[in-house]
Amino acid sequence: MNYACTYLGEWEETLFQNSNLQPYSYWRYVDDIWGIWEHGLDELKTFHELSNNIHPRIQTEMRYLTDKIEFLDVFVNIENGELKKDLYTKSTDKQQYLHVSSSHPNSVKNAIPYGLGIRVKRIYSIEENYQIRREEIKTHRKQRDITIRQLKIN
């Protein structure tokens, strides 16, 4: 991972040195990049093409929208000129966490929903949406616990 981050850091330097226009904002987490571009679609496509010409084995995928987009586990949209954040989960996500009947210590099992709650709190910019997601986590956990208890009884 350190090698990948170091190499992509050099790749970024080359990209920015060779581009006349720069993103307004630019963030990278390992090999995922998110940014805000203010120079129009044609210039964005030129910037993307430049990024794919730096090294033949590094090819970037570009997804862009003018009002919303996902990045890692965050869904970002623009409301009234402000960036708002929401939790993003892929449609294939099955929310399979550590089984409650596993032999892990209870502290480990209890840390998972706690960690999910912290993650949701960090992501949300609107308190009402945070409360909704928090209840979803509680409901999901209760449903899993009931299902596992039923399996033990039968």
PATORMAR-844845 format. One record per residue (C-alpha): z, x negated, y. Coordinates in Angstrom, 3 decimals. Each point is the difference from the previous one (the first is absolute). Example, Ala and Ser with C-alpha at 12.3 -4.5 7.8 and 13.67 -1.06 7.14 Angstrom:
2
        pz        px        py
     7.800   -12.300    -4.500
    -0.660    -1.370     3.440
! end
This chain:
154
        pz        px        py
     0.000     0.000     0.000
     0.775    -2.837     2.415
    -3.418    -1.471    -0.669
    -1.695     3.353     0.674
     1.933     0.495     3.247
    -0.746    -3.538     1.155
    -3.689     0.303    -0.781
    -0.313     3.411     1.644
     1.773    -1.417     3.047
    -2.763    -2.594     0.306
    -2.604     2.704    -0.658
     1.480     2.058     2.884
    -0.125    -2.983     2.362
    -3.677    -0.491    -0.809
    -0.676     3.717     0.488
     1.682     0.121     3.414
    -1.550    -3.270     1.186
    -3.496     1.232    -0.860
     0.349     3.484     1.478
    -0.561     0.752     3.673
     2.092     3.166    -0.293
     3.517     0.289    -1.412
     1.929     2.970    -1.364
     2.524     1.595     2.347
     2.568    -0.235    -2.807
    -0.233    -1.780    -3.332
     2.442    -0.120    -2.904
    -0.425    -1.527    -3.430
     2.208     0.286    -3.059
    -1.313    -2.483    -2.589
    -3.560     1.315    -0.370
     0.335     3.401     1.703
    -0.951     0.169     3.677
     0.587     2.757     2.532
    -1.074    -0.038     3.594
    -0.997     1.881     3.107
    -3.519    -0.608     1.306
    -1.050     1.031     3.509
    -3.551    -1.354     0.228
    -2.039     2.739    -1.691
    -1.342     0.570    -3.496
    -3.025    -2.320     0.255
     2.190    -2.924     1.044
     2.488     0.824    -2.762
    -2.806    -0.149    -2.553
    -1.070    -3.367     1.440
     3.602    -1.262    -0.279
     0.137     1.239    -3.613
    -3.299    -1.689    -0.836
     1.314    -3.244     1.496
     3.129     0.281    -2.163
    -2.173     0.246    -3.114
    -2.075    -3.063     0.950
     2.903    -2.464     0.239
     0.347    -0.623    -3.732
    -2.276     1.366    -2.752
     2.936     0.869    -2.295
     2.013     1.848     2.634
    -1.513     3.374     0.787
     1.829     2.575     2.075
    -0.144     3.753    -0.339
     0.052     1.893     3.251
     1.432     3.490     0.322
     0.231     1.454     3.461
     0.812     3.282     1.676
     0.588     0.856     3.624
     3.124     2.108    -0.453
     1.761    -0.896    -3.279
     0.098    -2.562    -2.800
     2.279    -1.243    -2.790
     1.292    -3.544    -0.375
     2.048    -0.983    -3.044
     2.595     2.801    -0.232
    -0.352     1.213     3.589
    -2.287     2.714     1.343
    -0.620    -0.486     3.735
    -1.513     2.593     2.309
    -0.345     0.520     3.734
     1.773     2.989     1.553
    -0.007     0.506     3.766
    -1.024    -3.628     0.529
     2.845    -1.382    -2.158
    -0.056    -1.554    -3.465
     1.967     2.084    -2.500
     0.943    -1.195    -3.491
     0.340     1.860    -3.265
     0.494    -1.032    -3.615
    -3.262    -0.630    -1.865
    -0.219     0.222    -3.766
    -3.160    -0.323    -2.033
    -1.166     3.073    -1.881
     0.519    -1.933    -3.258
     3.701    -0.707     0.742
     2.179     1.466    -2.762
     3.388    -0.913     1.552
     1.142    -1.622    -3.222
     3.256    -1.723     0.739
     2.699    -1.460    -2.212
     1.031     2.472    -2.706
     3.565     1.294     0.488
     0.794    -0.540    -3.685
    -0.959    -3.692     0.183
     2.668    -2.597    -0.673
    -0.117    -1.287     3.581
     3.286     0.178     1.927
     0.525     3.210     1.984
    -0.014    -2.015     3.207
    -3.613    -1.003    -0.731
    -1.015     3.574    -0.858
     1.637     1.337     3.173
    -1.598    -2.703     2.139
    -3.509     1.332    -0.688
     0.339     3.346     1.836
     2.032    -1.774     2.689
    -2.821    -2.525     0.464
    -2.559     2.814     0.129
     2.081     1.702     2.694
     0.179    -3.206     2.059
    -3.771    -0.461    -0.371
    -0.674     3.556     1.188
     2.420    -0.397     2.936
    -1.759    -3.241     1.025
    -3.444     1.614    -0.092
     0.606     3.315     1.753
    -0.260     0.348     3.736
     0.821     3.751    -0.008
     3.490     1.003    -1.188
    -1.139     3.381    -1.358
    -2.583    -1.653    -2.278
     2.606    -2.513    -1.187
     2.320     2.841    -1.030
    -2.827     1.671    -1.960
    -0.806    -3.208    -1.924
     3.681    -0.672    -0.610
     0.373     3.422    -1.628
    -3.101    -0.697    -2.130
     1.650    -3.173    -1.328
     3.198     1.937    -0.823
    -1.964     2.781    -1.719
    -2.076    -2.456    -2.024
     3.142    -1.805    -1.154
     1.746     3.251    -0.987
    -3.071     1.160    -1.945
    -0.113    -3.291    -1.913
     3.745     0.161    -0.782
    -0.296     3.608    -1.322
    -2.997    -0.869    -2.174
     1.807    -2.997    -1.495
     3.166     2.039    -0.689
    -2.106     2.651    -1.753
    -1.614    -2.679    -2.160
     3.440    -1.312    -1.028
     1.251     3.492    -0.918
    -3.026     0.832    -2.142
! end
